[in-house]
Amino acid sequence: MLKLYIANKNYSSWSMRPWVMLRQAGIDFEEVYVRFDSFDAGSQFKTRIQSVNPVGKVPVLLHDALAIWDTLAIAEYVAEQFPEKNLWPSERTARARARSVCAEMHSGFGGLRSACPMNIEAHLPDIGALALRDKPAVRADLARICNLWSDLLQAHGGPLLFGAFSVADAFFAPVVMRLKTYALPVPAEVQAYMDRVCALPGVKAWVSDALAEKDFVDFEEPFRIAP
């Protein structure tokens, strides 16, 4: 069976992507949870993850003796192993575009990532408003996300970015969480897409687990103090 190493569901956007992809596609896997305690060398988190991934980061997918890390590599491997799940669009042009937008998500949107880290349990509209006011990179990232999603929804007719659920929706699910937490303003069609993503069983399961953690990790909380 597949094993997926992840960290805190409330905070770990990278963990969320392959977990949602697997769960939403109905692919059996064993979850291996490794709590964030520190990112320092020698921390329990680093020690545990480096035993399966020399980079020392989550997520990591284990299949028998094979370890796959990095979300794009995991997505491609799972899609190859389970072609019947149609994790990438079947049409060549759509498939190429889906890979392109996933790669853009993978390497881009640094302004949004930095100013608005994923924190599913929190509600931080004031922080979101300040980020929009003071950080041009956040404004640019939000505009790009809204335009990208709108274009894809119009091109493929919805309800998700490429019609049916795909890797692209799993990759952007943490962005949906950020936009919700920080109450960033979006057009109606983008909000409707976000609502549909939040209603996906795989996303609902992740969010439910995140809310149940009740684990306040100080270094993941730049905007709040411990209760």
Helices and strands as residue ranges (DSSP letters): E 2-6, H 13-25, E 29-33, H 44-50, E 60-63, E 66-69, H 71-81, G 83-85, H 92-107, H 110-115, H 125-134, H 136-156, H 167-181, H 188-199, H 201-213, G 218-220
